[in-house]
Amino acid sequence: MIAEKIIDFKKSLPLDVQLIAVSKTKPIALIEDALNSGHLDFGENKVQELIEKHEKMSKDIRWHMIGHLQRNKVKHIASFVHLIHGVDSERLMNEINKQGKKNNRKIPCLIQFHIAKESTKFGFSIEELKSIIYENKHLKWENIVFKGVMGMATFTDNKTQVEQEFKQLKSYFDEMKKLIHKPNEFNTISMGMSNDYDIAIKNGSNMIRVGSSLFGARH
């Protein structure tokens, strides 16, 4: 049933939009059902849960860390994580780079920008990122591949506000692509979830993180 849902959902998306199936809190049996659709990209927001699922499930799965990542937890996922979505501080970048070196790999990451009106959400301001780039700090992170940007809109029914925030993130992406060291690798805009992915896609998103629309409400 989940496999059919995923197949149908992906058919409804533009071809250039990648779906990350948010499997946080969902049992392995349900994710295995989802795997039957051929889908391999799954998102988790807790490191411990991500590790447990990685250890028990197919190594073909591409695991996305979509939650807030603490520096002391990076070492536990550095060897296998496919993409870290929420890179929201310079200190976290330093740690990811360090663990990338230890594991002899370049870890793909998205830069998280704070676009929501809610202060509880994480992320850089555009000024902070420009400062990092102008000072060439990003060049020292040789074991990170910056793939693009990520942002979360305010949780609100006001679609105009959500749209404005997504437009803001798209403008940040365009700005960063001109400044970043390797612009060809910088091609991902991860924005949009179950309640607002249609607005996100309309405003330039090419990666959406969808859970409840596929797996049902979270427990």
N, C-alpha and C positions, 0 to 999 in steps of 0.2 A: 504493500500500500504506500509506504513512504517512497519507495523506488519510483512508483508511478507518479506520485506528486512531484518529485524532483524533475523527472523527465518532462512533465507537462509545464512545470514552472520555467524550466530552461528554454522551452520552445517559445514561451511568451516574451523572452528577453531579446533585445538586440544582440546580434552576433558578437559584438565587441565588448559585451558586458560579462564579466566573470562572476559566478555565484560562489560565495563562501557559505556553506551550510553550517549554521551555528549549532553545534551539538552539545554545548555546555549543559550540564545536569542531566543529559539524556543517557540512558543505559546503552551498553555496547551492542546489545541485540538490535536495538533500533538503528544504530549507526551501520551495523552490518547489513540490515535491510536496505538502507540508503545506498550502500556500496554496490548493491545489485543493479543500480541504475547506471553504473559506470562512473559515478561522481567520486572524485578523490580529494576535493578541497574542503576541509572541515575546520571550524573555528572554536577555540576554547578560551575561556577568560581566567581560569585558575590553573596555576602551574602544576599543582599536585594531580589534578584530574587529567591534565594533558599528558603528564608522564605515565600515569596508570594506563590510559587508553593507548598510548604509543607502544607501551611494553606488551600489551595483550592483543593488539590488532595488527592487521596487515601493514607491512613496512612500505607498501605502495602509497599509503595515505599521505597527503600533503597537509601537515598540521600548521594552522595559523594561530598565533598567539594574539588574540584580539582585545584582551583586557589590560588593565593597568599592570605593568611589569615592575616589580621591585628589583633593585640591583642585585641583592643577595640570592635571587632565584634564577638569574640568567644562566649560571653555570649548569643548572639541571636540564636545560633545554637546548643549549648552544650546539650540541652535536647533531641535532636532527630537525630543529624547527625550520619550516619552509619559509615563513615570513612573519616578522614581528611587526604588528600594525601600530602599536602605541608607543613609539619612541618619543618621549616627551621632555627629555632633559639632557643637558650636556654630560652630566655624570653617568646617566644610563648609557649614552653612546660610548663613553670611555670603557664601561664594563663590558658591553657587547663586543667591542673591538678586542678587548683583552681576552675574552672567552673564545672569540673567533680564532685568534692566534693560537691559543692552547689546543683548539680542535682542528687546526690547519684547514679552516674554511672561511669563506667570505659569507657573512650572514646577511641575507636580504632584509631590509627594513623600510618602513614607511615613517615619515616625519609627521607626528600628530600636532595639528594646530588647534588652538582653542577658539572655536567659532560660536559656541553656545552662549546664551545669556546666563546660564547656570555656573556659578563659581565652583561647584563640586566637580565639574569635568576638567580633565587634564589637557595639557598641550602648550606648545610654544606660541608666542606672538610672532608676527612677521618681522618685527624689529629685532627680536632675539636671534632669529635665524639669519637675518642679513648680517648681523654683527659677527656671527660665527663664520660666515662665508667670507666676508670682507677681511677678516683676520686670518683667513686660510686655515682655521682650526680643523675644518672638515677633511683636509688633505692628510691629516695624521691617522685618520680612521681607515687604515688600509684593509682591514678585515670586515668592513661593512660595505654592502652595496645598497646605496640609496635608490629605492625603486619608485618613490613617489610620495604622496601625502595621504593622510587620513584625518577625518574629522567627524564629530558627532553633533548633530543639530540639537537645539533645545527640545526637550520633551514637551510639546505643546500641540494643541489643536489648530493653532494659528499657522495655516499653510503658507501665508505670505512671509511670515517671519522665517520659517524653515527654508523657504526658497531663497531668501536673502542670504541666509547663513551658508547655504550650499554654493551660491554664486560667489560668496566671499572666498570659500575654500578653493574654488576653481581659479579665481584670480591669483591666489597665493601660489597655486601649482604653476600657473603660467609664468609668474615672476621668478619662482625658484628654478624652473627649467632653463631660464636664460642665464642664471648665475651658477648653477651647479657644475661640478667638474666634468661629469660624464653625462651629458643630457640625453644621450641615446638610451641609457639604462633607466632614466627617470621618466616613467610613462604610466604610472598607476595613480588613479584618484579613487580611494576607497571611502565612499560615503553612501549612506542609505541603508536602512534596516527594514524590517517587516512593515512598519507603519509609515515609512516615507521614501521607500526605494524608488517609486515612480517619479517623485519630484527630483530626487538625486540624479537619476538617469537623464532626465530632461535638462539638467544643469551641468552635465559633463561627467558624471560618475561612470567609471568602467569596471568597478568592483563593488558588489553589494554584499552585506552581511545579513543573512536572513535565517531566522530560527523558528519562531512561532508559526509563521505561515507554512512551514514545511512539517515541523515535528509536533505542532500543537503548543498550547500555553506552557510556560515554564512552571515547574513545581518548586 
